[in-house]
């Protein structure tokens, strides 16, 4: 094995959709999500960083490229 991780296409699509769903869910009430995330991470990770990471990972799995480039609508 060469160290590559292989995902079936349908699994990658489903994972990308889940990441986009989570991004939308966090963006639905960003202030509440930010407060909760701040407590959970002791201030080490912001809701904006989370949103950017979710969009980037979804894009890498074949998700919405516009969302990655321009950010989610919040």
C-alpha positions as CSV (number, residue, x, y, z in Angstrom):
1,X,0.0,0.0,0.0
2,X,1.3,3.4,-0.9
3,X,-0.3,5.4,1.9
4,X,-3.2,6.7,-0.2
5,X,-6.7,6.6,1.2
6,X,-9.3,5.6,-1.3
7,X,-13.0,6.5,-0.9
8,X,-15.7,5.2,-3.1
9,X,-17.3,8.1,-5.1
10,X,-20.7,7.7,-3.4
11,X,-19.0,7.8,0.0
12,X,-17.0,10.9,-0.9
13,X,-20.2,12.6,-2.1
14,X,-22.1,11.7,1.0
15,X,-19.3,12.9,3.2
16,X,-19.1,16.2,1.3
17,X,-22.9,16.7,1.7
18,X,-22.6,16.0,5.4
19,X,-19.8,18.7,5.7
20,X,-22.0,21.2,3.8
21,X,-25.0,20.3,6.0
22,X,-22.8,21.0,9.1
23,X,-21.7,24.3,7.7
24,X,-25.3,25.3,7.0
25,X,-26.3,24.2,10.5
26,X,-23.6,26.2,12.2
27,X,-24.5,29.2,10.0
28,X,-28.2,29.0,11.0
29,X,-27.5,30.4,14.4
30,X,-23.9,31.6,14.2
31,X,-23.8,33.5,17.6
32,X,-25.1,30.4,19.5
33,X,-22.7,28.2,17.6
34,X,-19.8,30.5,18.3
35,X,-20.6,30.6,22.0
36,X,-20.8,26.8,22.2
37,X,-17.7,26.3,20.2
38,X,-15.8,28.8,22.3
39,X,-16.7,26.9,25.5
40,X,-16.0,23.5,23.9
41,X,-12.5,24.5,22.5
42,X,-11.6,27.0,25.3
43,X,-11.4,29.7,22.7
44,X,-8.9,27.8,20.5
45,X,-11.1,27.5,17.4
46,X,-13.6,30.0,16.1
47,X,-16.8,29.5,14.3
48,X,-15.4,31.2,11.2
49,X,-12.4,28.8,11.2
50,X,-14.8,25.9,11.5
51,X,-16.9,27.2,8.7
52,X,-13.9,27.7,6.5
53,X,-12.6,24.2,7.3
54,X,-16.0,22.6,6.6
55,X,-16.2,24.4,3.2
56,X,-12.7,23.4,2.3
57,X,-13.0,19.8,3.1
58,X,-16.4,19.6,1.3
59,X,-14.8,21.2,-1.7
60,X,-11.9,18.7,-1.6
61,X,-14.5,15.9,-1.7
62,X,-16.2,17.4,-4.7
63,X,-18.6,19.7,-3.0
64,X,-19.7,23.2,-3.9
65,X,-16.6,25.1,-5.1
66,X,-18.4,28.5,-5.0
67,X,-19.0,28.0,-1.3
68,X,-15.3,27.4,-0.8
69,X,-14.2,30.4,-2.8
70,X,-16.8,32.9,-1.7
71,X,-17.8,31.4,1.7
72,X,-21.2,30.2,2.9
73,X,-24.1,32.6,2.9
74,X,-24.7,33.6,6.5
